Amino acid sequence: MAGDDLVCAVDVGTSAVRAALVTHDGRRLLDAREERGPDEGAETFDAERLWDGLCHVLRRVTTGAPAGSRLRCLALAGHVGQVLADERSRPLGRAGGWADARGVREVAARWPDPATALHLTGRPAVTGGAVTLLHWLKDNDPSLHRRIRWVLAPKDFLVLRLTGQAATDVTSAAYTLGSDVTRRVWDAQLLAVGGKGPEHFPPQHAATDIVGTVTRAAADTTGLPPGLPVAAGGPDGTVGAAAVAGTAPGTVVDVAGTTDVLTRVIASPGQRPPGAVLNPYLTPGLWTCGGATGMTGGALAYWARLLGLGDPATALHRLGPDIRAVPPGCAGLAMSPLLTGSRFPGWNQMERGRLWGLGEHHCPAHVLRAAQEAAAYVVRQAVDTLMTDDAADTPVILTGGPSRSPDLVQLRADVLGRPVHASSEADATLHGAALLALVAAGLEPDLPTAQARSAPAVRRFLPQAPVAARYEQLYRQWRQAKG
């Protein structure tokens, strides 16, 4: 009977919205993908367009569901951000993405007792989020600020549209700057900086809690069955990390995409290193530290478009041999990929990307390789922050698009100077959302058990000694030049 049971997993990423139907034993039967525009997701985005994209992918997978199968639950994972909605669940203005810096400087300058506030929120700095956006709107668009009924993460906005119920998970709540992350509750004083109270934020739940069921109106739009249970879900980086690493403390996972999200599971908040974000984990009693780096894969996509090479996949396919032939250091060309500001571990929202050392001997292959090297350098900074006391042979698990490329995984190993384990599950966030849905539906007893049953295999890549030594020099030069 369990073979007929399916769950629906959704990954709301910066670059695309994806959905899949997954069996009880973890097999992906159907999947669909809807690309998002280059101006959608990082700094701001159109929440109605995001809803349309979700409806599109859901209709495609539900139409192809096998006869006789039963859809038991849906769970979403999504990128960090904030959607402001009115009483009728309609978005107000453009939503803020993970790189939205509106209000950051103002809150950092005016926050009462910043040391206490940062301790409560588990943040090393004012990093953006709902409270900073609300503060900015209070000064710059007070009429919109007054109309706000709900302040929601992107995936929580989609849950509201699907179920009519406002809900969030404890990890997404931590990104608002308005939640006490150790107690996992809204803090009225933190929220007051944005001019709103706990009543404007959804109740906090565990990621696997059922928070509502699909309404008749949403069923007509998406093709989902009415009454389908919907789980709270979680942030994409955390959900992806849980899929490949489970609950083993000390494990560092790099979920690579538009940005690289570095996550390390820890047993207590006191183990968080300076500069890292503290979040409640999807499993009660555990925590994570780390954060999103800022533009990495997104910078590669930017340069591919700027050079007229199309999307990154097309560019890498066309120029793959030429890119692989570029020597370490790209014949003097280097860049900072942080087009929308640095996050973990530097936390400088005002930083912007730069390109230096460009000469007439450089070609598009050099530029794209420089973007790949720069992404690896940014990740190296984050890994060094998380692994200050670890031996050089402690591995990093890599998932996401770059994990599909042996060349890129080897580059990461050489730049990091430590083993990199490439996960066989490149779509870790989608896989993680499926695990949440299986647990929420009662098809698995808990998240650790579900993850252990379907833990992806890994392929081990070791640093190549001469190349790693060269990259050690280049990395130090890059840090000095970048400033």
Disulfide bonds with the S-S distance in Angstrom:
none
